[in-house]
Amino acid sequence: MDALNNLGQGFSVAFDPMNLLFVFIGVVIGTAIGVLPGLGPTATIALLLPITYTMDPVGAVIMLAGIYYGSMYGGTITSVLLRLPGEAASVVTTFDGYQMTKQGRAGTALGISAIGSFIGGTVAIVGLTFLAPLLSKVAVAVGPAGYVAIMILGLFLVTSLGTGSTVKSLFMAGVGLLLSTVGQDPVTGTARFTFGQTSLLGGLDFVAIAMGLFGVGELLHSLERSEKGQAVTTKIKNIWPSRKDFKDSSGAIARGSVLGFFIGVLPGGGGVISSLASYAMEKRRAKDPSRFGKGAIEGVAGPETANNASSTSAFIPLLVLGIPSNVVLALIYGALLLHGITPGPQLINDHPNVFWGVVASMYIGNLMLIILNIPLVGVFIQMLRVRAGILSTFALLVVMVGVFSINNNPFDMWVVLVFGVLGWVMIKAHFDPGPLVLAFILGPILEKSFRQTMLISEGSFGIFASDPVSAAIFILIGLFILYGFITRSRRRQGTRRAAAAGPEESNTLVHAPAALSNSIRQKDKGAP
């Protein structure tokens, strides 16, 4: 009952006219940038961070959250119509969604995606409403040693569960931890890695780094692509699915909602993993798996439901534990820090209007999205005609003015430019900047908790074994590592067997798992 009473107070916050406007702005922008291939929620939120500095914290987070889960809806449109994912989590949708378009069922694919996304998002919001308060009560009792273990677990999952190279992700996480130490030592006040620059005494600004890596870096990369808009010649009709379509996809939507919710709760679990897991589950359960990849409606409904459910449930570790599950939530974490609000176990008690206002706004935003997406699909499709050069020029101007306005410090503008070039180089070299930003966020928390632990234990590492929370988490990490070794060993054995089976069969067995990563690379290049 406490959760329902608090949610009622949250609705009183969310129904404030200005906050309703921010919900609407967020979901519209989210849908729009999901439609535009290559931009995505990460770059958009990075560009908008300076604007949120002048906003009320509740309205700022409501708008940024709307952009995040709204982009999951928008990314479906180009995935279905052009086989071009507007957002990485929509890659899996291209497998069957585009085939449905070729069969003249584009409207059905878009309609069932919107309905599944609404159901999955709503299920996840209900879970967030009741699970987050319970988890926060448990998290309050966690000591410094437990927090060290939680931070390490978050970094481990983020670097190991992604779709890129684990080695590269670990390297980027190490760079992020190193950058987080720049400035003055929090205990002794000693300057670290400042090289005599007084501008670095306060450390590197998170907003400047994020805007450089994801804003300027992505803009530079997008300018290398063709500026011609994608032509959509498909006629959209019969958007509302038939009774048979509902019957065929109802099981996939139900399973995708539950699966996406639990994957989203895991740090590093993101939309790509949840949509891929849902697709694999539906194909495994199907009576005729050969239908998948040829226009199976379950192959669209399940993944789309799962990635929307995971994008919502990912707010649980962010708001309750202070651990951003992915880079988008790390940017929202940074937005909260700009307003002097630290996400964590005390957020619900210290800032109930922020927590419950954001949760209530998700109910409203999810309803707005299904109302917008079904009748206005044609309007969003026309946005594909916008030239990348026009968007990039305007966005770069907003970046430079915005980052200067936060601290009125020209040095931050240089940081943006340096990290912008670095972000562009990382994209070219296939390095994921996400682990760097997440490690930069978690680094100060990890350092503070570790030093507190060492003071309590008088320098003894045995405290990590005696503390039940840290001991359980480190055992869990050990099991993850062991599972990774076993999986890698089996994969090598499978490769050897495939090589012995002959060239043609070898190609089928070895390279089939690479389909997703190849699709993501095509998306990054802007190829249909």
N, C-alpha and C positions, 0 to 999 in steps of 0.2 A: 504493500500500500504506500510506503514511503516513496518508492520509485514513481508511482502514478501521481502522487501529490506533487513531487518535484517536477515531473514532466508537465503537469498542468501549469506550474509556475514558468517552466520553459516556454510553453506556448504563449503565455502572456508577454514574454520577451520577444519571441519570434513574430508575433502578430503586430508588433510595433510597426507603423507604416514604413519607417526607414529600413528596418530589418527585412520586412517583406520585399521592399525594393531591392535590397542587396541579394536576397535569395533569387529573385527573378533575374537580376543582372548576372549573377554567378552561373546559373544554369544555362542562360542564353549564350554567354561567352563560352562556357564549357562545351556546349553542343557545337558552336561555331568552330572552335579551334580543334575539336575532334574531327570535324569534316575536312578541315584544311590539312592535307598530308604534310608531315614534317615539322609542324609547329608544336602541337602536343601541350598537355597541361603543365609539364615541367618548365618549359621556356616561358609560357604565358604567366604562370604564377611568379616566376623569377622576375619578369619584367614589371609586374604589378606590385611587388613588395614595397617600393617606396611610396606608392599611392596609399597603401593601407596605414602608413605611419601617421597620417592625419585623420584617420577614421577612428570611430569607437571600436574597441577590441572585439566586442561581440559581432558587430556588423562586418568587420574585416575578416574574421574567421568564417563567418557564415558565407560570405561571398567566395572566399578561396575554396572552401569545402564544396560549394556548388559548382565551381569550375572543375574541380577534380572528378566528382561523380557524374557531372554533366558531360564531360569529355568521353566517358565510357559509352554514352548513348551516341554521341556524334561520330565516334570512330567507326561505328557499324555501317554508316551510310555508304562511305566510299569502299569499305571492305566488300559489301554486297554488290554494289553497282559497277565498280571499276577493278575489283580485286586489288585494291590499294589501301592498306590499313591506315586510317587517319591517326590511330594510336596503337602502340605495340600490343596491348592486350587484345586487340581486335584481329590480330594476324590469323588466329585459328578460324575465325568466322569466314575468312576468304575461301576455305577449303570447300564448304558446301553452299555458302551464301552466293558466291558468284555463279556456281552451277545452277542454282535456282533462278538467278537472273537470266541466264541463257535459255532456261526453260519457260520464260515468260512469267515467273513467280516472284519477281523482285519485290512487289508490294507485300506479298505474304511473308517473305523473309524479313523485311523491315518491320512489319507489324508484330510478328511473333517475337522479334528481338526487343522491341519496345515494351511489350507486355511482360516478357520474361525478365527484362531488366528491372521493371517496376516491382514485380513480385520478389525477385532476389534482393533488391535494395530494401524493400519493406521488411522482409524477414530479418535481414542483418540489422536494421535500425531497432527492431523489437529486441533482438539479442543484445545490442549495445545498451539499450535502456535498462535492462534487468541485470546483465552480467557485469557491466562496468562498476556500479556501486559496490557490488560484492567483492570484486577484484581489488578495488581501492582499499577496502578495509583490511584485506590480507596484505597488500603491498605496504601499508603504513607500518606493519610490524617487522618488515624486512630491515636488517641492519646494514652497515657499510659493506661488510664482506659479501652479503647477499647481492647488494647492488653492483659490486665489482663483477660478480658472476653473471648477473643479468645483462650488464653492458657487454661483456665478452660474448655471451650467447647471442645478443643482438647483432654484433659485428660478424660473428661466425656465420649466422644464418643468412645475413645479407650478402656475404661474399660467396657462400657455397650454394645457395638456392637459385641464384640468378641464371640467365640463359647464356652469359658470356663465359670467358675463361676464368676458372677459379684462381689460377696463379696471378693473372692480371688484376682480378678483383682484390686479392690480398695485398698486392703491391699498392693499389690505389688507396686501400684502407690505411696502409702504413704511412703513405704520404699525407693523408688527412689527419692522422694522429700527430704526425710531426708538425704540420701547420698549426694545429690547435695549441701547441706549446709556445708559439711565437708570442712575445710580450713579456710581462713581468710575472715572476713566480708568485702564485697566489699566497704562499706562506712567508717566504723570505723577502719578496720584493725584488729579487735579482733579475736583471734583464737577461732574456734568453732569445738568441737568434735575431737580435734587432740590428746587428751590424752597425751600431752607432746611429741608427735612424730614430729620432724621437717620435716620428709618426707611427712606429711599430711598437712603442711601449704599451699601448693599449690592446695590442694584438690585431690580427687581421679581421676585418669586418665581414661577418657571415653573408650579409646581403650583397656586398660587393663581389665576393667569391661566387655566390650562386648566380648572380646576374651575369657575371663574366662567363662562367662555364656553360650555363644553360641558355642564357639570353643571347649574348654576343656570339658565343661559339656556334650555336645553332643557326643564328642569322648568317654568319659567314659561310656555313655549310650549305644553307638553303640557296645562297646566291650562286652556287656552282651548278645548280640544277636548271632545267629548262624553265623559263618564265611563262610558258604557254599554259593556259588553263586547261583542265581535263574536260573533254566534251562528253556530256551525258546524253545519249540518244535513247536510252531505255524509257519506255512509257510506264509510269508508276500507276498501277491500278490494283483494286482489291486488297487494300492495305489491311483491312480487318480480316483476320484468318477465319477459315470456315470451321464448322464443328469438328470435322475430321482432323484438321490441322491442330486444333486444341487437344483432341484426344491423343494424337500421335506425339505431341510435345509436352503434355502435362507431366509425365514422369520425369522427363529430362529437366524441366523447370524446377520441380520439387527437389530432385537430387542436386542440381546445380546450386540451389539456394543454400542448402545445408553444407555442401562441400566448399563452396566459395566463402561462406561465413568462417569456417574453421581454418581454412588456409589463410584468409586475410588477417586473422588474429596473430599468426606467426610472424615475427620480424623477418622481412625478406620474402614473405609469401606472395605477393603481388598479383596483379591481374593476369599476367602472362601464364604463370604457373597454374592458377585456378582454372583458367579457360582450357589450357592444355590437358589438365587432369580430368576435367569434365568431359572433354571430347573423347579421351581415351576410355573413360568409364562407359559412356554411351555406346561407343563402338564395340566394347567388350560385351555389353549386355544385349546388343542387338541380335535378333534371330538371323538377320542377313547383313553381316558387317560390310559386304561388298557395296551396299548402298551408299556408304559414307565416302565422301569425295565426289559424289555424283548428284548431289542435291537433296540429301537427307535433312529433313526439317529439324530433327533432333540434334544434328551437328551444328545448327545455328542457335537453337533455343537454349541448350545446355550451357555451352561456353559463354554466351552473352549474359545469361542469368548469373553464372558463377563469377564472372569478372566484376559485375556490378555489386554482388553481395560482398566480395572480398574488398572492394574499394571502400565500402562503408564500414565493415568490421575492422578494417585496419586502423580506424580511429581509436579502438580500445587500447592497444599498447601505447599509442601516442599520448592520449589524454590521461590514462590511468598510471602508466609506468614511466612516461617521459621518454619512450623509445620510439622514434619514427620508423615505421616498417619499410618505407621506401623513400626515394628522394623527394617525391612530391610532398609527402607528409613532413619531411625534414624542412622543406621550405615553409610549410604552415607552422611548424615548430618555431622557426626563425621569426615568423610574423608575430607569434605570441610573445617571444622574447623582446621584440621591439616595443611592446606595450608593457613590459615589466611583469609578464605572467609566465611562470615556469610550469610547463606541463608535468604532472606526476601525481602521486597518491593524494596529495593535499589539494589538488585543483578543485575537486568537487566541494570540499568544505570551504576553501578560501575564496573561490570564484564560482559559486553555483550558477550565477546568471550566465557566465560564459559556457560552462559545460552543458547545462540543461537547455539554454537558448540554442546552442549549436545542434544538439540532438533533436529538439523540436523542429528546427528549421529543415532538418533532413526529411522529416515526414512531409513537410510542405513542398520542399524542392522536388522530391520524388514524384509527387502528384503533379506538379507543374511540368515536369519533364515528359510524362506520358501524354499530357494534354497538348504540349507543344509539338512533340515528335510525330504523332500520328497524322494530324491534319496539315502540318507545315513542313513536311519532308521536302516538297518541291522548292520551297523558299531557301532552305539550307543548301540544297544541291547547287543553286545558282552561285553560291559563294565560291565554288570551285573555279570561277572565272577570274577571281581576283589575282592580279600579278604579284609574284613573290617579291619583286623589287620594290613595289610600292609599300607593302607591309614591312619589309626589312628596313627601309629608310626611316619610316615613321617610328618604328620600334626602337631603333638605335638612338634616335634623338630623345625618346622618352627615357631610355636607360641612363644616358649620361646626365640628363637634368635631374632625374629621380634620385640617383645615387649621391649626387652632390647635395641635394636638398636634405638628406637625412642627417648628416653631421656637419654640413657646410665645410667639407674638407676636400680640397683638390686631390689629395693623395689617394682617396677612394676611387677617383675616376681612373687613375693609373692602374690601380689594382684590377678594376673591371676590364681594362684593355689587355693587361697581361694575362689574366685568366681567360679572357675571351679567345685570345690567340691559342692559349694552352688547350682550351676546350675544343677548338677547331682541330688542332693537331691530334687530340685524343680520339675524336670521331674518325679521323682519317686512319689512325693506327688501331682502331677497334678496341680502345680502352673505354670502359664504362666509367664515367665520372661520378656515378651515384654512390659507390662505396666511399669515395673521397669525402663527399659532402656529409654523408652519414657519420663517418669517423670523426670529422671535424666537429660535428654537433655533440657526439657522445664522448669525445676526448676529454674535455674539462670535467664532465661528470665522473668519468672513469678515474681520472687522476685524483680528484677530490676524495672519492670513496676509497681509493686504494691507500692514500696517505692517512686517512682517518683509521682505516683498518690496521695499518702498520703501527700507528700510535697506540691504539687499543691493545694490540698484541705484543707491543714492545719489540717489533721487528720480526716476529715469528710468523712464518707462512702456514704453520699448523692450524691457524684460525680458520682457514678456508676448508679444512677437513672437519673441524669440530662444529662449524656453523652448519646446521641442517640444510638451509636453503642453498648456500653456496656449494656444499658437498653434492646435493642432488643435481644441481645444474651442471657442475663439472662432470659428473657421471654421465649425464645426458649428452654433453658435448663429446665425451669419449665414445659413447655409443654411436653418435652421428659419424665420427671419424672412422670407427671400425666398419660401419655400414658402407661408407664411401670406399674403403679399401676392398671390401668384399665385392661390391658392385663393379669396381674398376677391374678386379681380377676376372670376374665373370665376363665382362665385356671383352677383355683380351682373349679369353678362351673362345668366345663367340666369333671374334675376328679371325682367329686361327682356323676354326672350323669352316668359316665362310670362304677363306682363301683356299682351303683344301677341297671345297665343294665345286670349284670351277669359277671362271671369271664372271659369267653372266649372273649366276646365283650369288656370288660374292658381292657384286654391286648392289643387288637387292637387299641383302641382309645387312650390309655394313652401312650403306648410305641412307637407308630409309629414315633413321632417327634424326638425320640432319635436315629434314624437310622444314621444320619450324625455324631453325636458325637461318636457313637460306631465305625463307620468306621474310624474316625480320631484316636481313641484309638488303633485300629488294626494297623493302619499305624505306630503309634509311637512304637508299639511292634515289627514291622517288619513282621507281619503276613500277608499272602496272603489272 
